[in-house]
Amino acid sequence: MALALPAWLAAPAAAWAQARPVYRCSGNLYTDALDAAEARQRGCSPIDAVLSLPAAPAAARATGSGRPAEAASSATQARVDPAQQRSRDEDKRRILEAELAAEQQRLAALQRELDAVLAPARPGEPLPAERASRGQTIKASIERSQADLAALRRELAKTAGGPG
């Protein structure tokens, strides 16, 4: 004798069965693209959540275009005043330039710190293994800082007259 689930209970159960576990990897990287063996190999740990994609919203299905009906009317809405947009763009540029300068200073400080760690050890300083570990940490921070600088430069290039 087989038990049959009611339809209202079977659909969520099927969706749950197809959901994939989510893993947290180094830093703030979360993924569901790994299987358990790959996640273990990369040092990722499972979190108590599953990723399941919801069905398309009813408005998108009703229009058949894949976009909600409100998005189609956005072209008819009033545009932002050009002076106000220029002001926003200038604010954005000032903020990006300030972030770029701060990140450049941070990178310079990290490079000075790395130079100090890589310098020959003097008596009374931490063991070479500790220095090497600290050096690796600083190198990773330098790589992140360089990536942040590149992203800030790309954003500045998108603004009018930004450095390339």
DSSP file (Angstrom, degrees, kcal/mol; ACC not computed):
  #  RESIDUE AA STRUCTURE BP1 BP2  ACC     N-H-->O    O-->H-N    N-H-->O    O-->H-N    TCO  KAPPA ALPHA  PHI   PSI    X-CA   Y-CA   Z-CA
    1    1 A M              0   0    0      0, 0.0     2,-0.3     0, 0.0     0, 0.0   0.000 360.0 360.0 360.0 117.0    0.0    0.0    0.0
    2    2 A A        -     0   0    0      1,-0.0     2,-0.4     0, 0.0     0, 0.0  -0.720 360.0-132.4 -96.4 142.5    1.6    3.2   -1.2
    3    3 A L        -     0   0    0     -2,-0.3     2,-0.5     0, 0.0    -1,-0.0  -0.778  16.7-152.8 -93.2 136.1    1.0    6.6    0.4
    4    4 A A        -     0   0    0     -2,-0.4     3,-0.0     0, 0.0     6,-0.0  -0.913  11.2-133.9-109.3 134.4    0.2    9.5   -1.9
    5    5 A L        -     0   0    0     -2,-0.5     5,-0.1     1,-0.1     2,-0.0  -0.620  28.6-107.1 -82.3 142.9    1.0   13.1   -0.9
    6    6 A P    >>  -     0   0    0      0, 0.0     4,-2.1     0, 0.0     3,-1.4  -0.353  32.3-112.4 -63.0 153.4   -1.7   15.7   -1.5
    7    7 A A  H 3> S+     0   0    0      1,-0.3     4,-1.6     2,-0.2    -2,-0.1   0.853 116.2  57.2 -58.5 -38.3   -0.8   18.1   -4.3
    8    8 A W  H 34 S+     0   0    0      1,-0.2    -1,-0.3     2,-0.2    -3,-0.0   0.724 115.1  38.5 -68.6 -19.2   -0.4   21.1   -2.0
    9    9 A L  H <> S+     0   0    0     -3,-1.4     4,-1.3     2,-0.1    -2,-0.2   0.712 109.6  59.7 -99.1 -26.2    2.3   19.1   -0.1
   10   10 A A  H  X S+     0   0    0     -4,-2.1     4,-2.3     2,-0.2     5,-0.2   0.884  98.4  57.1 -72.1 -39.5    4.0   17.3   -3.0
   11   11 A A  H  X S+     0   0    0     -4,-1.6     4,-2.3     1,-0.2     5,-0.2   0.939 109.0  43.6 -62.3 -49.8    5.0   20.5   -4.9
   12   12 A P  H  > S+     0   0    0      0, 0.0     4,-2.5     0, 0.0    -1,-0.2   0.886 113.0  53.8 -63.8 -34.4    7.1   22.0   -2.1
   13   13 A A  H  X S+     0   0    0     -4,-1.3     4,-1.9     2,-0.2    -2,-0.2   0.902 109.2  48.1 -64.7 -39.7    8.6   18.6   -1.3
   14   14 A A  H  X S+     0   0    0     -4,-2.3     4,-1.3     2,-0.2    -1,-0.2   0.905 112.2  49.0 -66.6 -41.2    9.7   18.3   -4.9
   15   15 A A  H  X S+     0   0    0     -4,-2.3     4,-0.8     1,-0.2     3,-0.3   0.901 110.8  50.7 -64.6 -40.1   11.2   21.8   -4.9
   16   16 A W  H >< S+     0   0    0     -4,-2.5     3,-0.6     1,-0.2    -1,-0.2   0.882 106.4  54.9 -65.0 -37.9   13.0   21.1   -1.7
   17   17 A A  H 3< S+     0   0    0     -4,-1.9    -1,-0.2     1,-0.2    -2,-0.2   0.812 110.0  46.9 -66.2 -28.8   14.5   17.8   -3.1
   18   18 A Q  H 3< S+     0   0    0     -4,-1.3    -1,-0.2    -3,-0.3    -2,-0.2   0.579  88.1 109.4 -88.6 -10.5   15.9   19.8   -6.0
   19   19 A A    <<  -     0   0    0     -4,-0.8    33,-0.2    -3,-0.6    -3,-0.0  -0.370  63.4-136.8 -68.4 145.6   17.4   22.6   -3.9
   20   20 A R  E     -A   51   0A   0     31,-1.3    31,-2.1     1,-0.1     2,-0.1  -0.776  19.2-107.1-104.6 147.4   21.2   22.6   -3.6
   21   21 A P  E     -A   50   0A   0      0, 0.0     2,-0.4     0, 0.0    13,-0.2  -0.403  30.6-131.8 -69.3 150.0   23.2   23.1   -0.4
   22   22 A V  E     -     0   0A   0     27,-1.3    25,-2.6    25,-0.4     2,-0.4  -0.876  19.9-158.9-105.6 135.5   25.0   26.4   -0.1
   23   23 A Y  E     -AB  46  31A   0      8,-3.2     8,-2.4    -2,-0.4     2,-0.6  -0.883  11.1-141.0-115.8 144.9   28.6   26.5    0.9
   24   24 A R  E     -AB  45  30A   0     21,-3.4    21,-2.5    -2,-0.4     6,-0.2  -0.929  26.8-179.8-104.4 123.0   30.6   29.3    2.5
   25   25 A C        -     0   0    0      4,-3.1     4,-0.3    -2,-0.6    18,-0.1  -0.255  45.5 -35.1-105.6-164.6   34.2   29.5    1.1
   26   26 A S  S >  S-     0   0    0     16,-0.3     3,-1.1     2,-0.1    -1,-0.3  -0.195 114.0 -12.1 -58.6 143.4   37.0   31.9    2.0
   27   27 A G  T 3  S-     0   0    0      1,-0.2     0, 0.0    -3,-0.1     0, 0.0  -0.444 128.7 -30.0  68.8-136.2   36.0   35.5    2.7
   28   28 A N  T 3  S+     0   0    0     -2,-0.2     2,-0.6    -4,-0.1    -1,-0.2  -0.122  95.4 133.4-107.3  34.8   32.4   36.3    1.9
   29   29 A L    <   -     0   0    0     -3,-1.1    -4,-3.1    -4,-0.3     2,-0.4  -0.780  29.4-179.8 -91.7 122.5   32.1   33.9   -1.0
   30   30 A Y  E     +B   24   0A   0     -2,-0.6     2,-0.3    -6,-0.2    -6,-0.2  -0.959   7.1 170.4-119.5 139.3   28.9   31.8   -1.0
   31   31 A T  E     -B   23   0A   0     -8,-2.4    -8,-3.2    -2,-0.4     3,-0.0  -0.995  35.4-172.7-148.4 152.3   28.2   29.2   -3.7
   32   32 A D  S    S+     0   0    0     -2,-0.3    -1,-0.1   -10,-0.2   -10,-0.0   0.171  74.5  91.9-120.3  11.2   25.8   26.4   -4.6
   33   33 A A  S    S+     0   0    0    -10,-0.1     2,-0.3   -13,-0.1   -11,-0.1   0.400  72.2  80.4 -88.4   2.6   27.8   25.4   -7.6
   34   34 A L  S    S-     0   0    0    -13,-0.2     2,-0.2    -3,-0.0    -3,-0.0  -0.802  70.3-136.0-109.5 150.0   30.0   22.8   -5.8
   35   35 A D     >  -     0   0    0     -2,-0.3     4,-2.5     1,-0.1     5,-0.2  -0.491  41.5 -93.5 -90.5 175.7   29.2   19.3   -4.8
   36   36 A A  H  > S+     0   0    0      1,-0.2     4,-2.2     2,-0.2     5,-0.2   0.868 124.1  49.8 -60.3 -40.1   30.2   18.1   -1.3
   37   37 A A  H  > S+     0   0    0      2,-0.2     4,-2.3     1,-0.2    -1,-0.2   0.928 112.6  46.2 -66.8 -44.5   33.6   16.7   -2.4
   38   38 A E  H  > S+     0   0    0      1,-0.2     4,-2.2     2,-0.2     6,-0.2   0.912 112.3  51.7 -63.2 -41.7   34.6   19.9   -4.2
   39   39 A A  H  <>S+     0   0    0     -4,-2.5     5,-3.1     1,-0.2     4,-0.5   0.918 111.1  46.9 -62.1 -43.6   33.5   22.0   -1.3
   40   40 A R  H ><5S+     0   0    0     -4,-2.2     3,-0.9     3,-0.2    -1,-0.2   0.901 111.4  52.2 -63.6 -41.2   35.5   19.9    1.2
   41   41 A Q  H 3<5S+     0   0    0     -4,-2.3    -2,-0.2     1,-0.2    -1,-0.2   0.866 111.8  45.7 -64.0 -37.5   38.5   20.1   -1.1
   42   42 A R  T 3<5S-     0   0    0     -4,-2.2   -16,-0.3    -5,-0.1    -1,-0.2   0.448 117.9-110.2 -86.9  -0.4   38.4   23.9   -1.4
   43   43 A G  T < 5 +     0   0    0     -3,-0.9     2,-0.3    -4,-0.5    -3,-0.2   0.732  67.5 148.4  80.1  21.8   37.9   24.3    2.3
   44   44 A C      < -     0   0    0     -5,-3.1    -1,-0.3    -6,-0.2   -19,-0.2  -0.632  34.1-149.6 -88.9 148.3   34.2   25.4    2.0
   45   45 A S  E     -A   24   0A   0    -21,-2.5   -21,-3.4    -2,-0.3     2,-0.1  -0.942  18.4-113.7-120.1 142.2   31.7   24.6    4.7
   46   46 A P  E     -A   23   0A   0      0, 0.0     2,-0.3     0, 0.0   -23,-0.2  -0.413  28.1-148.6 -70.7 146.2   28.0   24.1    4.3
   47   47 A I  E     -     0   0A   0    -25,-2.6     2,-2.3     2,-0.3   -25,-0.4  -0.770  29.8-100.9-110.3 162.0   25.7   26.6    5.8
   48   48 A D  E    S+     0   0A   0     -2,-0.3     2,-0.3   -27,-0.1   -25,-0.1  -0.377  93.2  82.4 -82.1  62.7   22.2   25.9    7.2
   49   49 A A  E     -     0   0A   0     -2,-2.3   -27,-1.3   -27,-0.3     2,-0.4  -0.978  61.2-147.5-156.0 154.6   20.4   27.2    4.1
   50   50 A V  E     -A   21   0A   0     -2,-0.3     2,-0.6   -29,-0.2   -31,-0.1  -0.953  17.9-127.6-126.0 150.8   19.5   25.9    0.7
   51   51 A L  E     +A   20   0A   0    -31,-2.1   -31,-1.3    -2,-0.4     2,-0.4  -0.860  34.3 164.3 -99.4 119.8   19.2   27.8   -2.5
   52   52 A S        -     0   0    0     -2,-0.6   -33,-0.1   -33,-0.2   -36,-0.1  -0.998  31.1-132.9-135.2 134.3   15.9   27.4   -4.3
   53   53 A L        -     0   0    0     -2,-0.4     2,-0.0   -38,-0.1    -2,-0.0  -0.703  21.9-130.8 -88.6 130.6   14.8   29.7   -7.1
   54   54 A P        -     0   0    0      0, 0.0    -1,-0.1     0, 0.0     2,-0.0  -0.324  29.8 -95.9 -74.4 161.8   11.2   31.0   -6.9
   55   55 A A        -     0   0    0      1,-0.1     3,-0.1    -2,-0.0     0, 0.0  -0.297  55.3 -79.2 -69.4 162.0    8.9   30.8   -9.8
   56   56 A A        -     0   0    0      1,-0.1    -1,-0.1     2,-0.1     5,-0.1  -0.324  58.7 -95.2 -61.4 144.6    8.5   33.9  -12.0
   57   57 A P     >  -     0   0    0      0, 0.0     4,-1.8     0, 0.0     3,-0.3  -0.209  30.3-115.5 -60.0 154.2    6.2   36.5  -10.6
   58   58 A A  H  > S+     0   0    0      1,-0.2     4,-2.2     2,-0.2     5,-0.1   0.857 114.2  57.6 -61.1 -36.7    2.6   36.5  -11.7
   59   59 A A  H  > S+     0   0    0      1,-0.2     4,-1.8     2,-0.2    -1,-0.2   0.886 105.9  49.6 -63.5 -38.0    3.0   39.9  -13.4
   60   60 A A  H  > S+     0   0    0     -3,-0.3     4,-1.6     1,-0.2     6,-1.0   0.891 111.9  47.7 -68.6 -38.9    5.8   38.6  -15.6
   61   61 A R  H  < S+     0   0    0     -4,-1.8    -1,-0.2     1,-0.2    -2,-0.2   0.866 109.4  54.7 -68.5 -34.4    3.8   35.6  -16.6
   62   62 A A  H  < S+     0   0    0     -4,-2.2    -2,-0.2     1,-0.2    -1,-0.2   0.890 112.3  41.0 -68.6 -38.9    0.8   37.7  -17.4
   63   63 A T  H  < S-     0   0    0     -4,-1.8    -1,-0.2     4,-0.2    -2,-0.2   0.773  94.2-144.3 -80.4 -24.8    2.6   40.1  -19.8
   64   64 A G  S  < S+     0   0    0     -4,-1.6    -3,-0.1    -5,-0.2    -4,-0.1   0.453  76.9  98.1  77.8  -1.4    4.6   37.2  -21.4
   65   65 A S  S    S-     0   0    0      2,-0.4    -4,-0.1    -5,-0.3    -5,-0.1   0.557  94.1-118.4 -95.9  -8.8    7.6   39.5  -21.8
   66   66 A G  S    S+     0   0    0     -6,-1.0    -6,-0.2     1,-0.3    -5,-0.1   0.436  86.8  93.9  84.8  -2.5    9.4   38.3  -18.7
   67   67 A R  S    S-     0   0    0     -7,-0.3    -2,-0.4    -8,-0.1    -1,-0.3  -0.941  83.3-104.5-121.7 146.0    9.3   41.8  -17.2
   68   68 A P    >>  -     0   0    0      0, 0.0     3,-0.8     0, 0.0     4,-0.8  -0.271  32.6-113.8 -62.5 155.7    6.7   43.2  -14.9
   69   69 A A  H 3> S+     0   0    0      1,-0.2     4,-0.8     2,-0.2     3,-0.5   0.804 112.9  64.4 -62.6 -30.0    4.1   45.6  -16.4
   70   70 A E  H >4 S+     0   0    0      1,-0.2     3,-0.6     2,-0.2     4,-0.4   0.855  95.1  58.8 -64.4 -33.4    5.5   48.5  -14.3
   71   71 A A  H X4 S+     0   0    0     -3,-0.8     3,-1.0     1,-0.2     4,-0.3   0.835  98.8  58.6 -65.9 -32.2    8.9   48.3  -16.1
   72   72 A A  H >< S+     0   0    0     -4,-0.8     3,-0.6    -3,-0.5    -1,-0.2   0.814 104.6  50.7 -67.2 -29.6    7.2   48.9  -19.5
   73   73 A S  G X< S+     0   0    0     -4,-0.8     3,-1.1    -3,-0.6     4,-0.4   0.492  83.9  90.5 -87.7  -1.6    5.8   52.2  -18.3
   74   74 A S  G X  S+     0   0    0     -3,-1.0     3,-0.9    -4,-0.4    -1,-0.2   0.795  78.3  62.8 -65.8 -26.9    9.1   53.5  -17.0
   75   75 A A  G <  S+     0   0    0     -3,-0.6    -1,-0.3    -4,-0.3    -2,-0.1   0.776 100.2  54.0 -67.9 -25.1    9.9   55.1  -20.3
   76   76 A T  G <  S+     0   0    0     -3,-1.1    -1,-0.2    -4,-0.2    -2,-0.2   0.590  88.3 101.4 -85.9  -9.6    6.9   57.4  -20.0
   77   77 A Q  S <  S-     0   0    0     -3,-0.9     2,-0.0    -4,-0.4    -3,-0.0  -0.356  86.2 -90.1 -74.2 156.7    8.0   58.7  -16.6
   78   78 A A        -     0   0    0      1,-0.1    -1,-0.1    -2,-0.1     2,-0.1  -0.337  41.9-124.2 -66.8 145.4    9.6   62.1  -16.3
   79   79 A R        -     0   0    0      1,-0.1     2,-0.2    -3,-0.1    -1,-0.1  -0.431  31.8 -91.1 -85.7 164.5   13.4   62.3  -16.5
   80   80 A V        -     0   0    0     -2,-0.1    -1,-0.1     1,-0.1     5,-0.0  -0.512  49.7 -96.7 -74.7 142.5   15.7   63.8  -13.9
   81   81 A D     >  -     0   0    0     -2,-0.2     4,-2.4     1,-0.1     3,-0.2  -0.373  30.9-128.5 -57.7 132.4   16.5   67.5  -14.4
   82   82 A P  H  > S+     0   0    0      0, 0.0     4,-2.5     0, 0.0     5,-0.2   0.858 108.4  51.9 -55.7 -38.2   19.9   67.7  -16.2
   83   83 A A  H  > S+     0   0    0      2,-0.2     4,-2.1     1,-0.2     5,-0.1   0.907 110.7  47.9 -65.4 -40.4   21.3   70.1  -13.5
   84   84 A Q  H  > S+     0   0    0     -3,-0.2     4,-2.3     2,-0.2    -1,-0.2   0.896 111.6  50.3 -66.4 -39.2   20.3   67.7  -10.8
   85   85 A Q  H  X S+     0   0    0     -4,-2.4     4,-2.7     2,-0.2    -2,-0.2   0.901 109.1  51.5 -65.9 -40.2   21.9   64.8  -12.7
   86   86 A R  H  X S+     0   0    0     -4,-2.5     4,-2.6     2,-0.2    -1,-0.2   0.913 109.7  50.5 -60.4 -42.2   25.2   66.8  -13.1
   87   87 A S  H  X S+     0   0    0     -4,-2.1     4,-2.4     2,-0.2    -2,-0.2   0.913 111.1  47.9 -62.2 -43.0   25.2   67.5   -9.4
   88   88 A R  H  X S+     0   0    0     -4,-2.3     4,-2.7     2,-0.2    -2,-0.2   0.915 111.6  50.3 -63.3 -42.7   24.7   63.7   -8.7
   89   89 A D  H  X S+     0   0    0     -4,-2.7     4,-2.5     2,-0.2    -2,-0.2   0.898 110.4  49.4 -63.2 -40.6   27.5   62.9  -11.1
   90   90 A E  H  X S+     0   0    0     -4,-2.6     4,-2.6     2,-0.2    -1,-0.2   0.906 111.5  49.3 -65.0 -41.3   29.9   65.4   -9.5
   91   91 A D  H  X S+     0   0    0     -4,-2.4     4,-2.5     2,-0.2    -2,-0.2   0.924 111.3  49.7 -61.6 -44.0   29.0   63.9   -6.1
   92   92 A K  H  X S+     0   0    0     -4,-2.7     4,-2.6     1,-0.2    -2,-0.2   0.924 111.5  48.6 -60.4 -44.6   29.7   60.4   -7.4
   93   93 A R  H  X S+     0   0    0     -4,-2.5     4,-2.7     2,-0.2    -1,-0.2   0.911 110.8  50.0 -64.0 -42.8   33.0   61.5   -8.8
   94   94 A R  H  X S+     0   0    0     -4,-2.6     4,-2.3     2,-0.2    -1,-0.2   0.916 112.3  47.9 -61.7 -43.1   34.1   63.2   -5.6
   95   95 A I  H  X S+     0   0    0     -4,-2.5     4,-2.6     2,-0.2    -2,-0.2   0.929 112.8  47.9 -63.8 -45.3   33.2   60.2   -3.6
   96   96 A L  H  X S+     0   0    0     -4,-2.6     4,-2.6     1,-0.2    -2,-0.2   0.897 111.4  50.4 -63.5 -40.2   35.0   57.8   -6.0
   97   97 A E  H  X S+     0   0    0     -4,-2.7     4,-2.5     2,-0.2    -1,-0.2   0.900 111.2  48.8 -64.8 -39.5   38.1   60.1   -6.0
   98   98 A A  H  X S+     0   0    0     -4,-2.3     4,-2.4     2,-0.2    -2,-0.2   0.918 112.9  47.3 -65.3 -42.7   38.2   60.1   -2.2
   99   99 A E  H  X S+     0   0    0     -4,-2.6     4,-2.5     2,-0.2    -2,-0.2   0.888 111.4  51.9 -64.7 -38.4   37.8   56.4   -2.1
  100  100 A L  H  X S+     0   0    0     -4,-2.6     4,-2.3     2,-0.2    -2,-0.2   0.930 110.7  47.2 -63.6 -45.4   40.6   56.0   -4.7
  101  101 A A  H  X S+     0   0    0     -4,-2.5     4,-2.1     1,-0.2    -2,-0.2   0.916 113.3  48.5 -63.0 -42.8   42.9   58.2   -2.7
  102  102 A A  H  X S+     0   0    0     -4,-2.4     4,-2.3     1,-0.2    -1,-0.2   0.903 112.2  48.7 -64.3 -40.6   42.2   56.3    0.6
  103  103 A E  H  X S+     0   0    0     -4,-2.5     4,-2.6     2,-0.2    -1,-0.2   0.867 109.0  53.1 -68.7 -35.6   42.7   53.0   -1.1
  104  104 A Q  H  X S+     0   0    0     -4,-2.3     4,-2.3     2,-0.2    -1,-0.2   0.902 110.5  47.7 -64.5 -39.9   46.0   54.2   -2.6
  105  105 A Q  H  X S+     0   0    0     -4,-2.1     4,-2.3     2,-0.2    -2,-0.2   0.904 111.4  50.6 -65.7 -40.6   47.2   55.2    0.9
  106  106 A R  H  X S+     0   0    0     -4,-2.3     4,-2.5     2,-0.2    -2,-0.2   0.916 110.5  49.5 -62.6 -43.3   46.1   51.8    2.2
  107  107 A L  H  X S+     0   0    0     -4,-2.6     4,-2.5     1,-0.2    -2,-0.2   0.914 110.2  50.4 -63.1 -42.8   48.0   50.0   -0.5
  108  108 A A  H  X S+     0   0    0     -4,-2.3     4,-2.2     1,-0.2    -1,-0.2   0.908 111.2  48.9 -62.2 -41.1   51.1   52.0    0.2
  109  109 A A  H  X S+     0   0    0     -4,-2.3     4,-2.4     2,-0.2    -2,-0.2   0.905 111.1  50.0 -65.1 -41.0   50.9   51.2    3.9
  110  110 A L  H  X S+     0   0    0     -4,-2.5     4,-2.5     1,-0.2    -2,-0.2   0.899 110.2  50.2 -63.5 -40.1   50.4   47.5    3.1
  111  111 A Q  H  X S+     0   0    0     -4,-2.5     4,-2.4     2,-0.2    -1,-0.2   0.890 110.7  49.1 -67.0 -37.9   53.4   47.6    0.9
  112  112 A R  H  X S+     0   0    0     -4,-2.2     4,-2.1     2,-0.2    -2,-0.2   0.913 111.9  49.6 -64.2 -41.7   55.5   49.3    3.6
  113  113 A E  H  X S+     0   0    0     -4,-2.4     4,-2.1     2,-0.2    -2,-0.2   0.900 110.6  49.7 -64.4 -40.3   54.3   46.7    6.1
  114  114 A L  H  X S+     0   0    0     -4,-2.5     4,-2.5     2,-0.2    -1,-0.2   0.912 108.7  52.7 -64.6 -41.9   55.2   43.8    3.7
  115  115 A D  H  X S+     0   0    0     -4,-2.4     4,-1.0     1,-0.2    -1,-0.2   0.904 109.7  49.5 -59.2 -40.6   58.7   45.3    3.1
  116  116 A A  H  < S+     0   0    0     -4,-2.1     3,-0.2     1,-0.2    -1,-0.2   0.886 111.9  47.9 -66.5 -38.2   59.2   45.4    6.9
  117  117 A V  H  < S+     0   0    0     -4,-2.1    -2,-0.2     1,-0.2    -1,-0.2   0.875 113.2  47.6 -69.9 -36.5   58.1   41.8    7.3
  118  118 A L  H  < S+     0   0    0     -4,-2.5    -1,-0.2    -5,-0.2    -2,-0.2   0.604  90.1 104.2 -81.9 -11.1   60.3   40.6    4.4
  119  119 A A  S  < S-     0   0    0     -4,-1.0     3,-0.1    -3,-0.2    -3,-0.0  -0.300  92.2 -77.7 -65.7 154.9   63.3   42.5    5.8
  120  120 A P        -     0   0    0      0, 0.0    -1,-0.1     0, 0.0     2,-0.1  -0.250  56.6-106.3 -55.5 139.9   66.0   40.3    7.5
  121  121 A A        -     0   0    0     -3,-0.1     3,-0.0     4,-0.0    -4,-0.0  -0.391  29.8-150.4 -70.9 143.3   65.0   39.4   11.0
  122  122 A R    >   -     0   0    0      1,-0.1     3,-1.8    -2,-0.1    -1,-0.0  -0.748  38.4 -76.9-106.3 159.8   66.6   41.0   14.0
  123  123 A P  T 3  S+     0   0    0      0, 0.0    -1,-0.1     0, 0.0     0, 0.0  -0.280 118.4  25.4 -56.8 138.2   67.2   39.4   17.4
  124  124 A G  T 3  S+     0   0    0      1,-0.3     3,-0.1    -3,-0.0    -3,-0.0   0.383  93.1 122.4  90.0  -4.2   64.0   39.3   19.4
  125  125 A E  S <  S-     0   0    0     -3,-1.8    -1,-0.3     1,-0.2    -4,-0.0  -0.442  73.2 -75.1 -86.6 165.6   61.6   39.4   16.4
  126  126 A P        -     0   0    0      0, 0.0    -1,-0.2     0, 0.0    -4,-0.1  -0.068  61.5 -83.7 -56.8 159.9   59.0   36.7   15.7
  127  127 A L     >  -     0   0    0      1,-0.1     4,-2.2    -3,-0.1     3,-0.4  -0.218  40.1-109.1 -61.7 153.7   60.0   33.4   14.4
  128  128 A P  H  > S+     0   0    0      0, 0.0     4,-2.6     0, 0.0     5,-0.2   0.849 118.8  55.2 -55.9 -36.7   60.5   33.0   10.6
  129  129 A A  H  > S+     0   0    0      2,-0.2     4,-2.3     1,-0.2     5,-0.2   0.908 108.6  47.7 -64.2 -40.9   57.3   30.9   10.2
  130  130 A E  H  > S+     0   0    0     -3,-0.4     4,-2.4     2,-0.2    -1,-0.2   0.899 112.7  49.2 -65.9 -40.1   55.3   33.6   11.9
  131  131 A R  H  X S+     0   0    0     -4,-2.2     4,-2.5     2,-0.2    -2,-0.2   0.903 110.9  50.0 -65.2 -40.7   56.8   36.3    9.7
  132  132 A A  H  X S+     0   0    0     -4,-2.6     4,-2.2     2,-0.2    -2,-0.2   0.906 110.8  49.4 -65.0 -41.1   56.1   34.2    6.6
  133  133 A S  H  X S+     0   0    0     -4,-2.3     4,-2.0     2,-0.2    -2,-0.2   0.926 112.3  47.5 -62.9 -44.6   52.5   33.7    7.7
  134  134 A R  H  X S+     0   0    0     -4,-2.4     4,-2.4     1,-0.2    -2,-0.2   0.887 109.6  54.7 -63.1 -38.8   52.1   37.4    8.3
  135  135 A G  H  X S+     0   0    0     -4,-2.5     4,-2.5     1,-0.2    -2,-0.2   0.899 107.1  49.7 -61.9 -41.1   53.7   38.1    4.9
  136  136 A Q  H  X S+     0   0    0     -4,-2.2     4,-2.2     2,-0.2    -1,-0.2   0.904 110.4  50.7 -64.4 -40.9   51.2   35.8    3.1
  137  137 A T  H  X S+     0   0    0     -4,-2.0     4,-2.0     1,-0.2    -2,-0.2   0.917 112.0  46.9 -62.1 -43.5   48.3   37.6    4.9
  138  138 A I  H  X S+     0   0    0     -4,-2.4     4,-2.5     2,-0.2    -2,-0.2   0.901 109.6  53.7 -66.7 -40.6   49.7   41.0    3.8
  139  139 A K  H  X S+     0   0    0     -4,-2.5     4,-2.2     1,-0.2    -1,-0.2   0.900 108.5  49.8 -60.8 -40.3   50.2   39.8    0.2
  140  140 A A  H  X S+     0   0    0     -4,-2.2     4,-2.2     2,-0.2    -1,-0.2   0.901 110.7  49.9 -64.4 -40.3   46.5   38.7    0.1
  141  141 A S  H  X S+     0   0    0     -4,-2.0     4,-2.5     2,-0.2    -2,-0.2   0.882 109.3  52.1 -64.5 -37.9   45.5   42.1    1.4
  142  142 A I  H  X S+     0   0    0     -4,-2.5     4,-2.6     2,-0.2    -2,-0.2   0.912 108.4  50.5 -64.5 -42.4   47.6   43.8   -1.2
  143  143 A E  H  X S+     0   0    0     -4,-2.2     4,-2.1     2,-0.2    -2,-0.2   0.915 111.9  47.4 -62.2 -42.4   46.0   41.8   -4.0
  144  144 A R  H  X S+     0   0    0     -4,-2.2     4,-2.5     2,-0.2    -2,-0.2   0.912 112.0  50.5 -63.9 -41.6   42.5   42.8   -2.7
  145  145 A S  H  X S+     0   0    0     -4,-2.5     4,-2.5     1,-0.2    -2,-0.2   0.900 109.6  50.1 -63.9 -41.1   43.6   46.4   -2.5
  146  146 A Q  H  X S+     0   0    0     -4,-2.6     4,-2.2     2,-0.2    -1,-0.2   0.890 110.9  49.6 -64.9 -38.4   44.9   46.3   -6.0
  147  147 A A  H  X S+     0   0    0     -4,-2.1     4,-2.2     2,-0.2    -2,-0.2   0.900 110.7  50.3 -65.8 -40.1   41.6   44.8   -7.2
  148  148 A D  H  X S+     0   0    0     -4,-2.5     4,-2.6     2,-0.2    -2,-0.2   0.910 109.7  50.8 -63.0 -42.0   39.7   47.5   -5.3
  149  149 A L  H  X S+     0   0    0     -4,-2.5     4,-2.5     1,-0.2    -2,-0.2   0.913 109.5  50.3 -61.6 -42.8   41.8   50.2   -7.0
  150  150 A A  H  X S+     0   0    0     -4,-2.2     4,-2.1     1,-0.2    -1,-0.2   0.906 111.2  48.9 -62.6 -41.0   41.2   48.7  -10.4
  151  151 A A  H  X S+     0   0    0     -4,-2.2     4,-2.3     2,-0.2    -2,-0.2   0.909 111.1  49.5 -65.7 -41.8   37.4   48.7   -9.7
  152  152 A L  H  X S+     0   0    0     -4,-2.6     4,-2.5     1,-0.2    -2,-0.2   0.904 110.3  50.8 -63.7 -40.3   37.5   52.3   -8.5
  153  153 A R  H  X S+     0   0    0     -4,-2.5     4,-2.2     2,-0.2    -1,-0.2   0.892 109.3  51.1 -64.6 -38.5   39.4   53.3  -11.6
  154  154 A R  H  X S+     0   0    0     -4,-2.1     4,-1.2     2,-0.2    -2,-0.2   0.920 111.0  48.2 -63.6 -42.5   36.9   51.6  -13.9
  155  155 A E  H  X S+     0   0    0     -4,-2.3     4,-0.8     1,-0.2     3,-0.3   0.906 111.4  49.9 -64.8 -40.7   34.0   53.4  -12.1
  156  156 A L  H >< S+     0   0    0     -4,-2.5     3,-0.6     1,-0.2     6,-0.3   0.869 105.9  57.0 -64.6 -35.5   35.9   56.7  -12.4
  157  157 A A  H 3< S+     0   0    0     -4,-2.2     5,-0.3     1,-0.2    -1,-0.2   0.800 100.9  58.3 -65.5 -27.5   36.4   56.0  -16.1
  158  158 A K  H 3< S+     0   0    0     -4,-1.2    -1,-0.2    -3,-0.3    -2,-0.2   0.778  95.2  77.5 -72.9 -25.7   32.6   55.7  -16.5
  159  159 A T  S X< S-     0   0    0     -4,-0.8     3,-1.7    -3,-0.6     2,-0.2  -0.465 105.8 -80.1 -80.9 159.3   32.1   59.2  -15.2
  160  160 A A  T 3  S+     0   0    0      1,-0.3    -1,-0.1    -2,-0.1    -2,-0.1  -0.382 113.0   1.1 -63.5 125.9   32.8   62.1  -17.5
  161  161 A G  T 3  S+     0   0    0      1,-0.2    -1,-0.3    -4,-0.2    -4,-0.1   0.681  90.7 160.7  74.3  18.8   36.5   62.9  -17.8
  162  162 A G    <   -     0   0    0     -3,-1.7    -1,-0.2    -5,-0.3     2,-0.1  -0.371  48.7 -97.0 -73.1 152.3   37.6   60.1  -15.5
  163  163 A P              0   0    0      0, 0.0    -1,-0.1     0, 0.0    -6,-0.1  -0.469 360.0 360.0 -67.8 139.9   41.2   58.9  -15.6
  164  164 A G              0   0    0     -2,-0.1    -7,-0.1    -8,-0.1    -2,-0.0   0.434 360.0 360.0 -86.8 360.0   41.5   55.8  -17.7
